[in-house]
């Protein structure tokens, strides 16, 4: 009986923890739009995330950008990867060093919001 009670309590605790962490892990798309615009992400990634920003033709190096509106492309990119490349920049992940690192630019919530917005573009 005591074992069953402990197992039930443990199960409820795990369920509550997962639900709470999922709620925290989710970003706010509308807030992500604001981050995208105020941090000038569209200069490279484009107004709609198609990877066609106005600054790309001015760069000395050719950069291959992902089209975030493409569901097939986005299905290959995890939220963790998107957050990591935003924080660390392109070079540490084998991408162009043109993608700057933003490790000190965003709060954790802003980063989640930005990833939520990027993810929403492919829906």
SENUZA-769685 format. One record per atom (N, C-alpha, C): atom name; residue number from 1; x, y negated, z. Coordinates in steps of 0.2 Angstrom, whole numbers. Example, Ala and Ser with C-alpha at 12.3 -4.5 7.8 and 13.67 -1.06 7.14 Angstrom:
{"N", 1, {66, 28, 39}}
{"CA", 1, {62, 22, 39}}
{"C", 1, {66, 16, 39}}
{"N", 2, {64, 11, 35}}
{"CA", 2, {68, 5, 36}}
{"C", 2, {64, 0, 39}}
***
This chain:
{"N", 1, {4, 6, 0}}
{"CA", 1, {0, 0, 0}}
{"C", 1, {4, -6, 0}}
{"N", 2, {9, -6, 4}}
{"CA", 2, {14, -12, 5}}
{"C", 2, {18, -13, -2}}
{"N", 3, {20, -7, -5}}
{"CA", 3, {23, -8, -11}}
{"C", 3, {19, -11, -16}}
{"N", 4, {13, -9, -17}}
{"CA", 4, {8, -11, -22}}
{"C", 4, {7, -19, -21}}
{"N", 5, {6, -21, -14}}
{"CA", 5, {6, -28, -13}}
{"C", 5, {12, -32, -15}}
{"N", 6, {18, -29, -14}}
{"CA", 6, {24, -33, -16}}
{"C", 6, {24, -33, -23}}
{"N", 7, {23, -28, -27}}
{"CA", 7, {23, -28, -34}}
{"C", 7, {18, -33, -37}}
{"N", 8, {12, -33, -34}}
{"CA", 8, {7, -38, -36}}
{"C", 8, {9, -45, -35}}
{"N", 9, {12, -46, -30}}
{"CA", 9, {15, -53, -28}}
{"C", 9, {20, -55, -33}}
{"N", 10, {25, -50, -34}}
{"CA", 10, {30, -51, -38}}
{"C", 10, {28, -53, -46}}
{"N", 11, {23, -49, -48}}
{"CA", 11, {20, -50, -54}}
{"C", 11, {17, -56, -55}}
{"N", 12, {13, -59, -50}}
{"CA", 12, {10, -65, -50}}
{"C", 12, {15, -71, -50}}
{"N", 13, {21, -70, -46}}
{"CA", 13, {26, -75, -46}}
{"C", 13, {29, -75, -53}}
{"N", 14, {31, -70, -56}}
{"CA", 14, {34, -70, -63}}
{"C", 14, {29, -73, -68}}
{"N", 15, {23, -71, -68}}
{"CA", 15, {18, -74, -72}}
{"C", 15, {18, -82, -71}}
{"N", 16, {17, -84, -65}}
{"CA", 16, {17, -91, -64}}
{"C", 16, {23, -95, -66}}
{"N", 17, {29, -91, -65}}
{"CA", 17, {36, -94, -67}}
{"C", 17, {36, -95, -75}}
{"N", 18, {34, -90, -78}}
{"CA", 18, {34, -90, -86}}
{"C", 18, {29, -96, -88}}
{"N", 19, {23, -96, -85}}
{"CA", 19, {19, -101, -88}}
{"C", 19, {21, -108, -86}}
{"N", 20, {24, -109, -80}}
{"CA", 20, {27, -116, -79}}
{"C", 20, {33, -117, -83}}
{"N", 21, {37, -113, -84}}
{"CA", 21, {43, -114, -89}}
{"C", 21, {41, -115, -96}}
{"N", 22, {36, -112, -98}}
{"CA", 22, {34, -113, -105}}
{"C", 22, {31, -120, -106}}
{"N", 23, {27, -122, -101}}
{"CA", 23, {24, -129, -101}}
{"C", 23, {30, -134, -101}}
{"N", 24, {35, -133, -97}}
{"CA", 24, {41, -138, -96}}
{"C", 24, {45, -138, -103}}
{"N", 25, {45, -132, -106}}
{"CA", 25, {49, -131, -112}}
{"C", 25, {46, -134, -118}}
{"N", 26, {40, -136, -118}}
{"CA", 26, {37, -139, -124}}
{"C", 26, {38, -146, -123}}
{"N", 27, {39, -149, -129}}
{"CA", 27, {40, -156, -130}}
{"C", 27, {33, -159, -133}}
{"N", 28, {33, -166, -133}}
{"CA", 28, {27, -169, -135}}
{"C", 28, {29, -172, -142}}
{"N", 29, {25, -170, -147}}
{"CA", 29, {27, -172, -154}}
{"C", 29, {26, -180, -155}}
{"N", 30, {21, -183, -152}}
{"CA", 30, {21, -190, -153}}
{"C", 30, {27, -194, -150}}
{"N", 31, {29, -192, -144}}
{"CA", 31, {35, -194, -141}}
{"C", 31, {41, -193, -145}}
{"N", 32, {41, -187, -148}}
{"CA", 32, {47, -185, -153}}
{"C", 32, {47, -190, -159}}
{"N", 33, {42, -192, -161}}
{"CA", 33, {41, -197, -167}}
{"C", 33, {45, -203, -165}}
{"N", 34, {43, -206, -159}}
{"CA", 34, {47, -212, -156}}
{"C", 34, {54, -211, -156}}
{"N", 35, {56, -205, -153}}
{"CA", 35, {64, -204, -153}}
{"C", 35, {67, -204, -160}}
{"N", 36, {64, -200, -164}}
{"CA", 36, {66, -200, -171}}
{"C", 36, {67, -207, -174}}
{"N", 37, {62, -211, -173}}
{"CA", 37, {62, -218, -176}}
{"C", 37, {67, -222, -173}}
{"N", 38, {67, -222, -166}}
{"CA", 38, {72, -227, -162}}
{"C", 38, {79, -225, -163}}
{"N", 39, {80, -219, -164}}
{"CA", 39, {87, -216, -165}}
{"C", 39, {90, -216, -172}}
{"N", 40, {85, -219, -176}}
{"CA", 40, {87, -219, -184}}
{"C", 40, {89, -212, -187}}
{"N", 41, {86, -207, -185}}
{"CA", 41, {87, -201, -188}}
{"C", 41, {85, -201, -195}}
{"N", 42, {80, -205, -197}}
{"CA", 42, {78, -205, -204}}
{"C", 42, {83, -207, -209}}
{"N", 43, {88, -211, -206}}
{"CA", 43, {93, -213, -211}}
{"C", 43, {96, -208, -215}}
{"N", 44, {97, -202, -212}}
{"CA", 44, {100, -196, -215}}
{"C", 44, {94, -191, -217}}
{"N", 45, {90, -190, -212}}
{"CA", 45, {85, -184, -212}}
{"C", 45, {79, -186, -216}}
{"N", 46, {78, -193, -218}}
{"CA", 46, {72, -195, -221}}
{"C", 46, {66, -197, -217}}
{"N", 47, {62, -201, -220}}
{"CA", 47, {56, -203, -216}}
{"C", 47, {52, -197, -214}}
{"N", 48, {51, -192, -218}}
{"CA", 48, {47, -186, -217}}
{"C", 48, {51, -180, -215}}
{"N", 49, {58, -180, -214}}
{"CA", 49, {62, -174, -212}}
{"C", 49, {63, -170, -218}}
{"N", 50, {63, -173, -224}}
{"CA", 50, {65, -169, -230}}
{"C", 50, {72, -168, -232}}
{"N", 51, {76, -172, -228}}
{"CA", 51, {84, -172, -229}}
{"C", 51, {85, -176, -235}}
{"N", 52, {82, -182, -235}}
{"CA", 52, {83, -186, -241}}
{"C", 52, {83, -193, -239}}
{"N", 53, {87, -194, -233}}
{"CA", 53, {88, -201, -230}}
{"C", 53, {92, -206, -235}}
{"N", 54, {90, -212, -234}}
{"CA", 54, {93, -217, -239}}
{"C", 54, {101, -218, -238}}
{"N", 55, {104, -216, -233}}
{"CA", 55, {111, -216, -232}}
{"C", 55, {115, -211, -235}}
{"N", 56, {112, -205, -237}}
{"CA", 56, {116, -200, -240}}
{"C", 56, {120, -201, -246}}
{"N", 57, {117, -205, -251}}
{"CA", 57, {121, -207, -257}}
{"C", 57, {127, -211, -255}}
{"N", 58, {127, -214, -250}}
{"CA", 58, {132, -219, -248}}
{"C", 58, {138, -215, -245}}
{"N", 59, {137, -209, -243}}
{"CA", 59, {142, -206, -239}}
{"C", 59, {148, -203, -244}}
{"N", 60, {154, -203, -242}}
{"CA", 60, {160, -201, -246}}
{"C", 60, {160, -194, -247}}
{"N", 61, {156, -190, -243}}
{"CA", 61, {156, -183, -244}}
{"C", 61, {149, -181, -245}}
{"N", 62, {148, -175, -249}}
{"CA", 62, {141, -173, -250}}
{"C", 62, {139, -168, -244}}
{"N", 63, {133, -170, -242}}
{"CA", 63, {130, -166, -236}}
{"C", 63, {124, -163, -238}}
{"N", 64, {124, -156, -237}}
{"CA", 64, {118, -152, -238}}
{"C", 64, {113, -153, -232}}
{"N", 65, {107, -156, -233}}
{"CA", 65, {103, -156, -227}}
{"C", 65, {97, -151, -228}}
{"N", 66, {95, -149, -222}}
{"CA", 66, {89, -145, -222}}
{"C", 66, {83, -149, -223}}
{"N", 67, {78, -146, -226}}
{"CA", 67, {71, -149, -227}}
{"C", 67, {67, -146, -222}}
{"N", 68, {66, -150, -217}}
{"CA", 68, {62, -148, -211}}
{"C", 68, {54, -147, -212}}
{"N", 69, {52, -149, -218}}
{"CA", 69, {45, -147, -220}}
{"C", 69, {44, -141, -223}}
{"N", 70, {50, -137, -225}}
{"CA", 70, {50, -131, -228}}
{"C", 70, {49, -125, -222}}
{"N", 71, {44, -122, -222}}
{"CA", 71, {42, -117, -217}}
{"C", 71, {47, -111, -217}}
{"N", 72, {50, -109, -223}}
{"CA", 72, {55, -104, -223}}
{"C", 72, {61, -106, -220}}
{"N", 73, {63, -112, -222}}
{"CA", 73, {69, -115, -219}}
{"C", 73, {69, -115, -211}}
{"N", 74, {63, -118, -209}}
{"CA", 74, {62, -119, -202}}
{"C", 74, {61, -112, -198}}
{"N", 75, {59, -107, -201}}
{"CA", 75, {58, -101, -198}}
{"C", 75, {65, -98, -196}}
{"N", 76, {70, -100, -199}}
{"CA", 76, {77, -97, -198}}
{"C", 76, {80, -101, -192}}
{"N", 77, {78, -107, -190}}
{"CA", 77, {81, -111, -185}}
{"C", 77, {77, -111, -179}}
{"N", 78, {80, -109, -174}}
{"CA", 78, {77, -109, -167}}
{"C", 78, {77, -116, -164}}
{"N", 79, {73, -116, -159}}
{"CA", 79, {72, -123, -155}}
{"C", 79, {79, -124, -152}}
{"N", 80, {82, -119, -149}}
{"CA", 80, {88, -119, -146}}
{"C", 80, {94, -122, -151}}
{"N", 81, {94, -119, -157}}
{"CA", 81, {99, -121, -162}}
{"C", 81, {98, -129, -163}}
{"N", 82, {91, -131, -164}}
{"CA", 82, {90, -138, -166}}
{"C", 82, {93, -142, -160}}
{"N", 83, {91, -140, -154}}
{"CA", 83, {93, -144, -148}}
{"C", 83, {101, -144, -148}}
{"N", 84, {104, -139, -149}}
{"CA", 84, {111, -138, -149}}
{"C", 84, {115, -143, -154}}
{"N", 85, {112, -143, -160}}
{"CA", 85, {116, -147, -165}}
{"C", 85, {114, -154, -164}}
{"N", 86, {109, -156, -161}}
{"CA", 86, {108, -163, -159}}
{"C", 86, {113, -165, -154}}
{"N", 87, {113, -161, -149}}
{"CA", 87, {118, -162, -143}}
{"C", 87, {125, -162, -145}}
{"N", 88, {127, -157, -149}}
{"CA", 88, {134, -156, -150}}
{"C", 88, {137, -159, -157}}
{"N", 89, {132, -160, -161}}
{"CA", 89, {134, -163, -168}}
{"C", 89, {135, -157, -173}}
{"N", 90, {137, -158, -179}}
{"CA", 90, {137, -153, -184}}
{"C", 90, {143, -149, -184}}
{"N", 91, {149, -152, -183}}
{"CA", 91, {156, -149, -183}}
{"C", 91, {156, -143, -179}}
{"N", 92, {155, -143, -172}}
{"CA", 92, {155, -137, -168}}
{"C", 92, {151, -131, -170}}
{"N", 93, {146, -132, -174}}
{"CA", 93, {142, -127, -177}}
{"C", 93, {143, -125, -184}}
{"N", 94, {149, -127, -186}}
{"CA", 94, {150, -125, -193}}
{"C", 94, {147, -130, -199}}
{"N", 95, {144, -135, -197}}
{"CA", 95, {141, -140, -201}}
{"C", 95, {145, -146, -202}}
{"N", 96, {142, -150, -206}}
{"CA", 96, {146, -157, -207}}
{"C", 96, {147, -161, -201}}
{"N", 97, {153, -164, -201}}
{"CA", 97, {154, -168, -195}}
{"C", 97, {151, -175, -196}}
{"N", 98, {147, -176, -202}}
{"CA", 98, {143, -182, -203}}
{"C", 98, {137, -182, -197}}
{"N", 99, {135, -176, -195}}
{"CA", 99, {130, -175, -190}}
{"C", 99, {133, -177, -184}}
{"N", 100, {132, -183, -181}}
{"CA", 100, {135, -185, -175}}
{"C", 100, {132, -181, -169}}
{"N", 101, {136, -181, -163}}
{"CA", 101, {133, -178, -157}}
{"C", 101, {130, -183, -153}}
{"N", 102, {124, -181, -150}}
{"CA", 102, {120, -186, -146}}
{"C", 102, {120, -183, -139}}
{"N", 103, {125, -180, -136}}
{"CA", 103, {125, -177, -130}}
{"C", 103, {123, -182, -124}}
{"N", 104, {124, -188, -125}}
{"CA", 104, {123, -193, -120}}
{"C", 104, {117, -198, -122}}
{"N", 105, {114, -197, -127}}
{"CA", 105, {109, -201, -130}}
{"C", 105, {102, -200, -127}}
{"N", 106, {100, -193, -126}}
{"CA", 106, {94, -191, -124}}
{"C", 106, {93, -188, -117}}
{"N", 107, {87, -189, -114}}
{"CA", 107, {86, -186, -108}}
{"C", 107, {84, -179, -111}}
{"N", 108, {83, -174, -106}}
{"CA", 108, {81, -167, -108}}
{"C", 108, {74, -167, -111}}
{"N", 109, {70, -172, -108}}
{"CA", 109, {63, -172, -111}}
{"C", 109, {63, -175, -118}}
{"N", 110, {67, -180, -119}}
{"CA", 110, {67, -183, -126}}
{"C", 110, {70, -178, -131}}
{"N", 111, {75, -174, -129}}
{"CA", 111, {77, -169, -133}}
{"C", 111, {72, -164, -135}}
{"N", 112, {68, -162, -130}}
{"CA", 112, {62, -157, -131}}
{"C", 112, {57, -160, -136}}
{"N", 113, {56, -167, -134}}
{"CA", 113, {51, -170, -139}}
{"C", 113, {53, -171, -146}}
{"N", 114, {60, -172, -147}}
{"CA", 114, {62, -173, -153}}
{"C", 114, {62, -166, -157}}
{"N", 115, {64, -161, -154}}
{"CA", 115, {63, -154, -157}}
{"C", 115, {56, -152, -158}}
{"N", 116, {52, -154, -154}}
{"CA", 116, {44, -153, -155}}
{"C", 116, {42, -156, -162}}
{"N", 117, {44, -163, -162}}
{"CA", 117, {43, -166, -168}}
{"C", 117, {46, -163, -175}}
{"N", 118, {52, -161, -174}}
{"CA", 118, {55, -158, -180}}
{"C", 118, {52, -152, -182}}
{"N", 119, {50, -148, -177}}
{"CA", 119, {47, -142, -178}}
{"C", 119, {40, -143, -181}}
{"N", 120, {36, -148, -179}}
{"CA", 120, {30, -150, -182}}
{"C", 120, {29, -151, -189}}
{"N", 121, {35, -153, -192}}
{"CA", 121, {35, -155, -199}}
{"C", 121, {34, -150, -204}}
{"N", 122, {35, -144, -202}}
{"CA", 122, {34, -138, -206}}
{"C", 122, {27, -134, -205}}
{"N", 123, {23, -138, -202}}
{"CA", 123, {16, -135, -201}}
{"C", 123, {11, -137, -206}}
***
